[in-house]
């Protein structure tokens, strides 16, 4: 039974009033679970990402100009999203449950001014971070603020593992450096690599695209256990910019990834094929597609490429035509 609005308000405020620093620490240790559940929030997913980043900035000490009651409300909403059973019987009555979207709606409505203040702070801090790239419309992230499926720190280096997993594309996978989650671990694209045929035409942008696809496959498939992989993986470039730091040149790319959990995907696919794509059953087809949409996960992947070897000056960098409209190169 879903609780009515009055009861939702009562439980929400009681939960927020009793939320503690210990509960916040517990919540922040469950980022992956939070992102997994947040994909079902629908229209509140963007608010979820913003508020999760708020908690991270608060916990790190980067942003403290905020009342505890706001942090507590956000923390309660997050912990309830992750696992409401953690809050029973303290705040949530057994005979009913809160709707996740209703909880986030309450946070947004109750603390609208605080949320806007945090957005303003983010814009100000972003301007400082990317001051070397004037008018940059987005901020390079911290290599994991959006992606809960990033590869573990002890994962083999790209040059070591990609050729093993993709032997047919070995000639395209001669990358140095790291996995590109941050500037410090940027993936290095070399114009002259000793393992590449010198007569092969070099196309740095195409190589970046190859790497982006392969890293996403590492994240959603190779690095995961059976039953925990993702299928139907697709990606779309959101934005792109040139970043200069201490004389080094980086290409910073943000990509939206869409995927479906392995078990749900296989079940839905089996139903689809068993019913001949529901050719004579519109209701069954609609139900199958609805359940597919409900289990879809979406996250943002960030990529840092060190491009000094093929980018001598801003005017010589040319984007792939297919992606040019989505990206932006800063002069």
N, C-alpha and C positions, 0 to 999 in steps of 0.2 A: 504494500500500500504506500503510495506517494503521499507525503504529508501536505496539508494545505498551507497557504501562504503565511498565515499567522504562526503556525507551528514552525515553519521553516525559519521565519525571522527569530522566533524564540530560541531555537536550537543554535542558529548561526551566531547570535549575539552571546549566548552562554558559552559556546565553544571558543569564540574569539576572546572573551573576557578571561577564560581559564587557560589559554594557550601560553606555553612557557618557552624559555630559551632552549630548554632541553628538547622540547617537541620540535622546535625550529631546526636544531642540529640533526635530529632524527629525520626530519623531512628532507633536508638538503642532501642527505646521503642517499636519496632514492630518485635521483634525476632521471635515470633511464625508465624506471617504472612510471614516473610522472608523465614523461613524453609519450610512452605507450598508451596510457589512459587518455591523455589530452587529445589524441587524434579523433576521439568521439565527441569532442565538445562543439563541433560544428562551427558556428559563427563566433564562438568565444576562443578559438584557437590562438588568434593573434594576441588577444588580451592575456591568455595563459603565458605565451612566450615573453611578453613584456613583464608580467608580474613575477615570473620565475627569475628573470634577469635582475629585477629589483631585489629579490631575496638574496641573490648572489652578491650584488653590490653592497647590500646592507651587511651581510655576513663578513665580507672581505674588509669592510670599513671604508670602502670607496664612497658610499652614500649613506650618511647618517642623519641628514636633515629631514627626519620623518618621525611622526609619532609612533610609539610602540603599538598602539591600538590598530593602526593600519597594517603594520608588519604582522601582527597576531592574526588579523582577519585574513590576510593573504595566506599566511602559513596554515591556518585552519582549513581554508578552501583547498589548498594543495594536498594536505595530508588526507582530507576526506576523499579527494579525487583518487589518490593512490590506493588507499584501503580504508573504507569507512569502518571496518571491524576494529581498527586500531583505536577508534574513538568511542566504541561501545563498551560499557554502558555509561561512560563519563558524560558525554554530551548528546549522543544520538539515541533516541528511544528505540527499543527493539521492535515495537509494533509499528514500523514504518521506516521510510528512508527519504533522504533528501535527493532531489534531482541535481546532478552536477552543474548543469547549465544555470539552474536557479541560484545556486550558491555563488557562482562566478558573476552572475547578473547582480546579485546583492553587493558584492565587493565593488564592482564597477560603478554602481549607482550611489553607494554610500560614500565612496572615497574618490569621487570624480576630480576634485580639486587637487588632491594629493597625487593622483595619477598624472594629471597634466603637469604638475610641478616636476615630477620625475622625468617626464618626457622632455621638458625644457632643459633639465640638467643633463640628460643624455645627449641632446643636441649640442650643448655647450662643451661637454667633455669630448665629444666626437670631433668638434672643430679643432680642439687642441691636438688630438691624436693625429689627425690627417692634415695638419697645417701645411705640409709640403706639397699637397695636392689641392689647390684652391677649388672651392665650389663642389667638392666631392659629394655626391648625393647619398652615399651610404658609408657606413663605417666598417673597416676591417674588424672582424670579431676576434675572439680569443681562442679560436681554433677548437671550439667545442660547445659554445653557448647554445647552438641550435641543434647539433648533431649528437644524439645519445648513442649512436651506433659506431662511433669512431673506433679505429683499430687500437688495440692495447699498446702501451709503451714498449713492450718487449717483442712486438711483432717484427718479423724479418724485414729488412730494408727493401724498398721497391726493386732495386736492381737484382737482389738476391732471389726474390720470390715470384715476381711477375712472369719471368721467362719459364718458370716451372709450371705455373698455372695456365699460361697462354703461349705454348711453344710455337704455334703457327704464326704468332705475331712478334716473335723474338726480335726481329730487326727494328721494330718500332718501340721497344721497351728498354732502351738503354738510358735510363735516368739515374742521375746521381742524387745525393742528398737524402732527405727524409720524405715523409708522406704528405708534407705540405699543409699541415694543420695551422702552422704559425710561420712567421717570417724566419724564425730560428730553425725550423725544420722544413724549410722550403724545398720543393722538388726542383732540381737543377736540370734545365734543358740545354744540352751542349750541341753547338753547331758541328764540331768535329769530335766525334766519339770514336775511339780506336776500334770498337766492335761493329761499327756501321760501315757499310760499303761506301767509300768516298765518292763513287759515281752516282749514288742515290740522291735524288733531289731532296733538299732539306726544306721542311715546312714546319717551323716551330709551333705555329698555332694549331695545326692538325695534330701534332704530337701531344699538345696539351689536351686536346679533346679525347685522344686515345687514353691518356693517363686518367682523366676524369672518369671515364667509363669504367676502366679497369679497377680503380680504387673503390668505386661504388660497389662493384661486384665483390671485391675483397670484403668490404664491410657487411654486405647483405647476404653473402653466400659462403665464401671460403673460410672466413674467420669464425663462422657460427656452427654450432652442433646440429646434427640431424634433428629435424622437428622444430628447430628454432631459426631456420633460414627464411629468406623472403623470395617470393616469386613475382612475376609480372612487373619487374623493376623498370622504371623509366625515369629520365631526368630532363630538366629544362633549365637552361641558363637564365638566371635572374638579372645579373649585372656583372660588370667587369670594369676594372680600372688599372691604370698604371700607377705604381707607388714607388717613390724614391726615398731611400733611407740610407744615410751615411755613404752616399755615392753608389749604392747598389740599386739595381732596378728589379722590380718585382711586378709580375702580372697577378692581380688578385681577382679571383672569380668566385661568384656565389651561384650555387646550383640548387634548384628544388628537386628533391627525390621523392618519387611515389612508389610504394611497394605494398605487397600483401603477404601476411604471415603464411608460412608454408602449409600448415594443417588446414586452415580455412580455404586457402587457394585450391588445394587438391580436392577438397570436398565439394566446393562450388563447381570446379571444372568437371568432376565426375558426374555431378547432377546435370550439368549443361549438356554433356555428351550423351548421357543415358537417355535424355529426353529430346534428342535431336534438336538441340538448341532451342527447345520450347517453341518450335515452329507453330504448333497448334494449341499452344497454351499461353496466351498473353499474360495472364495473372501469374503463372509460374515463372515466366521470364522476368516479369517486373520484380517478383519476390527475390529471385536469384541475384539480379542486379542490385537490388536494395541492400541485400546482405553483403554483397561484394563491396559496395561503397562504405558500408558501416565498419568493415574490418580494415579498410585502407589506412596505411600510415603515410605521413608526409613529414619530411624534415628538410632542413637547409644544410647543405654541405659547403664548406669553405675550402678553397684551394689557393695556396701561395706557390708561384713559380718564380725561380730566379732566372732571368732572361738576358743577362748581360752579354752572353756570347752571340746572340743574334739580334740584339737591339742596340744599335749604336747611338741612335737619337730618336726622339719622339716621332719625327716625321717618317721613319722607316718602318714603323710597326703597322702591319695591315691585318685586320681581322678577317676571319672566315666569313664569306658572304652570307651564309645561312644564319649566322649569329650576330651579324653586325648591328641589326636593329635592336637587339636585346642588350648589347653591351655599350659601354661608353669609355672612351680613352681620354684621359685628361691631358691637356696641353701644358 
